[in-house]
Amino acid sequence: MKTICLYFQVHQPFRFRRYRFFEMGKEHYYYDDYSNESIMRKVAMKSYLPANKILLEIFKEYGCRFKVAFSISGTALDQMELYAPDVLESFQKLAASNCVEFLSETYSHTLASLINREEFENQVKEHQERILKLFGKKPVVFRNTELIYNNEIGEWIADMGYKAAIIEGAKHILGWKSPNYVYCSAVNPRLKLLLKNYMLSDDLTFRFSDVHWNQYPLTAEKFTSWIKHMDQKEDTLNLFMNYDTFGNIQPKESGIFEFLKAFPKEVLSTNTLSFSTPSDLIEKFQPISALSVPHAISWADEERDTSAWLGNELQKEAFYKLFNLRDMVLQTNDPKILTDWKYFQTSDHFYYMCTKFFVKGSMHSYFNPFSSPYDAFINYMNILSDFEIKIKLALSSNNSGIKKTNGNGTKKTNNIAAKTDKEKVKKVVKKTTAKTAKPTKEDVVVEKTNKKTAKKETTKEKVKKSKKA
């Protein structure tokens, strides 16, 4: 009997506000609270809440004959707590059904697995603890950011005690092999690999409402018939997708919710198909072969590599500058700085800088709040430069605080320390700002306008004083 594994990704980044060059060293708050709240509420109402309601109804009807798995990023959980506690509560109700498995991933949807093992493992542990606290379940299967995976990452995942990892069924890795089996890591056979069937997954995520698609409209009956006619020897069918496929990427008017309601009934009525969670799969099936992935793969674009986030010089410069700050960030031991540090790592920020196929209507522009990748880069680098100033000020403050405790505590000593701090602040701001990107034309115009306004106000004051005289 072939079994279907439905896995859904839930993720929302903390989006940045428009941060101008001339704000550096003056304003240290970076987030667009309005966009973050409004987008979370919009996706909640259009997707998360109605989809969760449908799943609960299906569980009531079929019990755990129908099962699904979720991977919810830490940033999405943070936003739910801030802006949509009703969504978090609905996921907790799903967890209570015992028909849902929660997977482990990095807390902030970071790309750390490509550069720093320690940061990667720290974020995985933090995410695991959060899932256990909120849903009462400890994950045993791992899903990396954007399904990024290679042999080295697989070794790290196995060393952390995970039994399996979910990865992309990329053609250039599989060759003639089918993604519809359980595999294992070539470097550590203890780690089982579950591969996404991207053809059928993308039929739902991207092609479902495409009226020009030769299979439109896609019904639950038609989709189930395709699965039934697949090779009978194959064990699994892994359908992995973003959860907001239901209601957001594919709108309610497309019939996507009707599909979700009807699909379990169609599958379970066959008596030859079933549903399983990732943990079920690794218990039921032994790997048919080892799979070697020497270079990083992902679930993005036709290339299925990491070029969507690190494919151009803009992305690489931002990425390496960010991780060069890591040692200083950890030295501050400042909770606010550590939170910013995590949120800055979210893969979406680098995705916005992607120059591949940047045309109106492409998936890259669809998810991009900036008018161009270059605007995204400039905004990110302005924020990162101020963040560096913020870190250095925190470190200098910590150091001066240590010196003060060693002194005699007199007023004179404190005044000298305060004066020294001011000099350090000036040096830090001057040194860091000099390294940043040049101000945009828009920033220059805003600054000039402000100066003109200030001059006009000064002139008015002089006129008033002369009249009084």
C-alpha positions in Angstrom: 0.0 0.0 0.0 1.4 3.4 -1.1 1.3 6.0 1.6 1.1 9.8 1.2 3.0 12.2 3.4 1.6 15.7 3.6 4.0 18.2 5.0 3.3 22.0 5.4 5.8 24.8 6.0 4.6 27.8 8.1 6.9 30.8 8.0 6.7 34.6 8.3 9.7 36.9 8.4 10.0 40.1 10.5 10.0 42.7 7.6 12.2 45.8 7.9 10.9 49.3 7.6 12.4 51.7 5.1 15.7 52.6 6.8 17.5 55.6 5.5 21.3 56.3 5.4 21.0 59.4 7.6 19.2 57.5 10.4 22.4 55.5 11.1 23.7 56.1 14.6 20.5 57.8 15.6 17.6 55.3 15.3 18.1 51.7 16.3 14.6 50.3 15.6 14.4 48.5 12.3 11.0 46.7 11.9 7.9 47.6 9.9 5.4 46.7 12.6 2.4 47.7 10.5 3.4 45.4 7.6 4.3 42.6 10.0 0.9 42.7 11.8 -1.2 43.4 8.7 0.4 40.6 6.7 0.2 38.1 9.5 -3.5 38.9 10.1 -4.3 38.8 6.4 -2.6 35.3 5.9 -4.3 34.2 9.2 -7.8 35.1 7.9 -7.2 33.9 4.3 -5.2 30.8 5.0 -4.2 29.5 8.5 -7.5 29.8 10.3 -9.8 28.3 7.6 -7.3 25.6 6.7 -6.8 24.6 10.3 -10.6 24.5 10.8 -10.9 22.1 7.8 -8.1 19.8 9.2 -9.9 19.6 12.5 -13.1 18.6 10.8 -11.3 15.9 8.8 -9.6 14.6 12.0 -13.1 14.3 13.6 -14.4 12.4 10.7 -11.5 10.1 9.9 -9.4 10.1 13.1 -5.8 9.5 12.5 -6.3 7.7 9.3 -5.6 11.2 8.0 -2.3 12.7 9.1 -0.2 15.8 8.3 3.1 17.3 9.4 4.0 20.9 10.1 7.2 22.9 10.4 6.6 26.3 11.9 9.6 28.7 12.1 10.4 30.5 15.3 9.8 33.9 13.7 6.3 32.7 12.6 5.6 31.6 16.2 6.8 35.0 17.5 4.5 36.8 15.2 1.5 34.6 16.1 2.1 35.4 19.8 2.3 39.1 18.9 -0.4 39.5 16.3 -2.5 36.3 16.0 -2.8 34.4 19.2 -5.9 32.7 17.8 -3.8 31.1 15.1 -1.4 29.7 17.7 -4.3 28.4 19.6 -5.7 26.7 16.5 -2.3 24.9 15.9 -2.4 23.8 19.5 -5.8 22.2 18.9 -4.4 20.4 15.9 -1.5 19.1 18.2 -4.1 17.8 20.7 -5.6 15.6 18.0 -2.5 13.5 17.9 -2.9 13.3 14.1 -0.2 16.0 13.5 3.6 15.8 13.7 5.7 18.9 14.3 9.2 19.0 12.7 12.3 20.7 13.8 14.1 23.5 11.9 16.2 26.6 12.6 14.5 29.2 14.8 14.8 32.2 12.5 14.7 30.4 9.2 18.4 31.1 8.9 21.0 30.1 6.3 23.5 29.4 9.1 23.9 25.8 7.9 25.9 27.2 4.9 28.5 29.0 7.1 28.5 28.3 10.8 27.8 25.0 12.5 27.6 26.4 16.0 25.0 29.0 15.1 23.0 26.4 13.2 22.9 24.0 16.1 22.1 26.7 18.6 19.1 27.8 16.6 17.9 24.2 16.0 18.0 23.6 19.8 16.1 26.8 20.5 13.4 25.9 18.0 13.2 22.3 19.4 12.6 23.7 22.9 9.9 26.1 21.7 8.0 23.4 19.8 8.1 21.2 22.9 6.9 24.0 25.1 4.0 25.1 22.8 2.8 21.7 21.5 4.1 19.2 24.0 5.9 17.2 21.3 9.7 16.8 20.8 10.6 16.7 17.0 12.5 13.7 15.7 12.6 14.7 12.0 14.4 17.7 10.7 13.6 20.2 8.0 16.2 22.7 7.2 15.5 26.3 5.9 14.3 26.1 2.3 15.1 22.3 2.3 18.8 23.2 2.1 20.8 20.0 2.4 24.2 18.5 1.6 26.3 15.6 3.0 27.9 17.8 5.7 24.6 19.3 6.9 23.3 15.7 7.0 26.2 14.7 9.3 25.4 17.6 11.6 21.7 16.7 11.7 22.5 13.0 12.6 25.0 14.1 15.3 22.1 16.1 16.9 20.1 12.9 17.2 17.5 13.3 14.4 16.3 10.2 12.8 15.5 11.7 9.4 15.6 14.8 7.3 13.2 16.2 4.7 15.0 17.2 1.5 14.2 18.2 -2.2 13.9 15.4 -4.8 16.3 17.2 -7.1 16.8 15.7 -10.6 20.6 16.2 -10.6 20.9 14.3 -7.4 18.5 11.5 -8.1 19.4 10.9 -11.7 17.2 7.9 -12.8 16.0 7.2 -9.3 12.5 8.0 -8.0 11.8 10.3 -5.1 9.0 8.0 -3.9 11.2 5.8 -1.6 13.0 6.3 1.7 16.7 6.9 1.3 19.6 7.3 3.7 22.6 9.6 4.0 25.7 8.4 2.2 28.0 9.8 5.0 25.8 8.6 7.9 23.4 5.8 7.0 21.6 6.2 10.4 20.0 9.4 9.0 17.0 8.6 6.7 16.1 11.0 3.9 12.5 11.8 2.8 12.4 13.3 -0.7 9.8 15.8 -2.0 8.0 14.9 -5.2 8.2 18.3 -6.6 6.1 17.7 -9.7 2.9 16.8 -7.9 3.7 19.2 -5.0 4.0 22.1 -7.5 0.8 21.1 -9.2 -1.0 22.2 -6.0 1.3 25.1 -5.0 1.8 26.8 -8.4 -0.4 25.4 -11.1 -3.7 24.7 -9.3 -5.5 27.9 -10.5 -3.6 28.3 -13.8 -6.4 28.3 -16.5 -3.7 27.8 -19.2 -2.5 24.6 -17.6 -3.5 21.6 -19.7 -4.7 19.8 -16.6 -6.9 22.7 -15.3 -9.1 22.3 -13.4 -7.4 20.0 -10.9 -10.0 18.1 -8.7 -9.3 15.8 -5.8 -10.7 12.9 -7.8 -8.3 13.6 -10.7 -5.3 14.1 -8.4 -6.0 10.8 -6.6 -6.3 8.9 -9.9 -2.8 10.1 -10.8 -1.5 8.7 -7.5 -3.3 5.4 -8.0 -1.7 4.9 -11.4 1.9 5.5 -10.2 4.3 2.6 -10.0 2.9 0.1 -7.5 6.3 -0.8 -6.2 7.0 2.7 -4.9 6.4 3.1 -1.2 5.7 6.8 -0.6 4.5 10.0 -2.1 5.9 13.1 -0.3 3.8 16.2 -1.0 5.7 19.1 0.6 4.5 22.8 0.3 4.0 26.1 2.0 0.8 26.0 4.1 -0.4 29.4 2.8 -0.9 27.6 -0.6 -4.4 27.1 0.9 -6.1 30.5 0.6 -3.2 32.8 0.0 -1.0 31.6 -2.9 -4.1 29.8 -4.3 -7.1 32.0 -3.3 -10.3 30.7 -1.9 -12.1 31.4 -5.2 -9.8 28.8 -7.0 -11.5 26.0 -5.1 -8.4 25.1 -3.1 -10.3 24.6 0.2 -12.8 22.3 -1.5 -9.9 20.3 -2.8 -8.4 20.0 0.7 -11.8 18.8 2.1 -12.3 16.2 -0.7 -8.8 14.9 -1.0 -8.7 12.7 2.2 -12.1 11.1 1.3 -10.9 10.3 -2.3 -7.7 8.8 -1.0 -9.1 6.7 1.9 -11.9 5.4 -0.3 -9.4 3.6 -2.6 -8.3 1.1 0.1 -4.9 1.1 -1.7 -3.6 4.4 -0.4 -3.1 5.8 3.1 -1.6 8.8 4.9 1.5 8.9 7.1 3.6 11.4 9.0 7.4 11.5 8.4 8.0 9.6 11.6 5.6 6.8 10.3 7.6 6.5 7.1 10.9 6.0 8.8 9.4 3.3 11.0 7.6 1.5 8.2 10.2 1.5 5.4 13.9 0.7 5.2 16.1 2.8 2.9 16.5 1.4 -0.6 19.7 3.2 -1.3 22.2 5.7 0.1 22.1 9.2 -1.4 25.2 11.4 -1.7 24.6 15.2 -2.0 28.1 16.8 -2.2 26.8 20.3 -3.0 23.9 22.1 -1.3 20.4 21.7 -2.8 17.1 23.4 -2.0 13.5 23.5 -3.1 13.8 26.9 -4.9 13.7 27.6 -8.7 14.6 25.2 -11.5 18.2 25.0 -10.3 17.2 23.6 -6.9 20.4 25.1 -5.4 21.2 28.1 -3.1 21.4 30.7 -5.8 18.0 32.3 -4.8 19.7 33.6 -1.6 23.5 33.6 -2.4 23.6 33.8 -6.2 24.9 37.4 -6.7 27.5 39.7 -5.1 24.8 41.8 -3.3 23.6 38.8 -1.4 27.1 37.5 -0.6 28.3 40.8 0.7 25.3 41.2 3.0 25.5 37.6 4.1 29.2 37.6 5.0 29.1 41.0 6.6 26.2 39.7 8.8 28.1 36.6 10.0 31.3 38.5 10.5 29.5 40.3 13.3 28.6 37.1 15.2 31.5 37.1 17.7 30.8 40.7 18.8 27.0 40.0 19.0 27.6 37.1 21.4 30.0 39.2 23.5 27.3 41.8 24.2 25.0 39.3 25.9 22.2 41.8 25.2 18.8 40.2 24.7 17.6 42.9 22.2 20.8 42.6 20.2 20.6 38.8 20.2 17.0 39.0 19.0 17.9 41.4 16.2 20.8 39.1 15.3 18.4 36.2 14.8 15.8 38.1 12.8 18.5 39.5 10.5 19.5 36.0 9.5 16.1 35.1 8.0 16.5 33.8 4.5 13.8 36.1 3.1 16.0 39.2 3.4 18.5 37.7 1.0 15.8 36.4 -1.3 14.6 40.0 -1.7 18.1 40.8 -3.2 17.9 38.1 -5.9 18.4 39.3 -9.4 17.4 36.1 -11.1 14.4 36.5 -13.3 13.4 39.7 -11.6 10.4 40.5 -13.6 6.9 41.5 -12.6 4.8 38.5 -11.9 7.7 36.1 -11.1 7.8 34.3 -7.8 10.8 36.4 -6.8 9.0 39.7 -7.3 5.7 38.2 -5.9 7.2 37.9 -2.4 9.4 41.0 -2.5 8.2 44.2 -0.7 11.0 46.2 -2.4 10.8 47.7 -5.8 14.1 46.1 -6.8 16.8 43.8 -5.4 19.1 46.8 -5.2 16.7 48.7 -3.0 16.5 45.6 -0.8 20.3 45.5 -0.6 20.7 49.2 0.3 18.0 49.0 3.0 19.5 45.9 4.5 23.1 47.3 4.5 21.9 50.5 6.1 20.3 48.6 8.9 23.3 46.2 9.3 25.6 49.2 9.5 23.6 50.7 12.3 23.4 47.4 14.0 27.2 47.3 14.0 27.2 50.7 15.6 24.7 49.4 18.2 26.9 46.4 19.0 30.1 48.4 19.4 28.3 50.9 21.7 27.0 48.0 23.8 30.5 46.5 24.0 32.2 49.9 24.9 29.5 50.5 27.5 30.1 47.0 29.0 33.9 47.7 29.1 33.5 51.1 30.7 31.1 49.7 33.3 33.8 47.2 34.3 36.3 50.0 34.7 33.9 52.0 36.8 33.5 49.2 39.4 37.2 49.1 39.8 37.5 52.8 40.7 36.7 54.6 43.9 33.2 55.7 42.8 33.8 59.4 43.2 31.9 62.0 41.1 35.1 63.0 39.4 35.9 59.4 38.2 32.3 59.0 36.9 32.6 62.3 34.9 35.8 61.1 33.3 34.3 57.8 32.4 31.2 59.5 30.9 33.4 61.8 28.9 35.4 58.8 27.6 32.2 57.0 26.7 31.1 60.0 24.6 34.4 60.0 22.7 34.1 56.3 22.1 30.6 56.8 20.7 31.8 59.4 18.3 34.6 57.2 17.1 32.4 54.2 16.7 29.7 56.1 14.7 32.3 57.8 12.5 34.3 54.6 11.8 31.2 52.4 11.1 29.3 54.9 9.0 32.4 55.4 6.8 32.1 51.8 5.7 28.5 51.9 4.7 26.8 52.2 1.3 26.5 55.8 0.0 23.2 57.5 0.7 20.6 57.1 -2.1 19.3 60.1 -4.0 16.1 59.8 -2.1 18.0 60.1 1.2 19.9 63.1 0.0 16.7 64.9 -1.0 15.1 64.2 2.3 18.2 65.5 4.2 18.4 68.6 2.0 14.7 69.3 2.6 15.2 69.0 6.3 18.1 71.4 6.2 16.1 74.0 4.2 13.2 73.7 6.6 15.5 74.2 9.5 17.1 77.3 7.8 13.6 78.8 7.1 12.6 78.3 10.7 15.8 80.0 11.9 15.2 83.0 9.5 11.7 83.4 10.8 12.9 83.5 14.4 15.5 86.2 13.4 12.7 88.3 11.8 10.5 88.0 14.8 13.4 89.1 17.1 14.2 92.2 14.9 10.5 93.2 14.9 10.4 93.0 18.7 13.6 95.1 18.9 
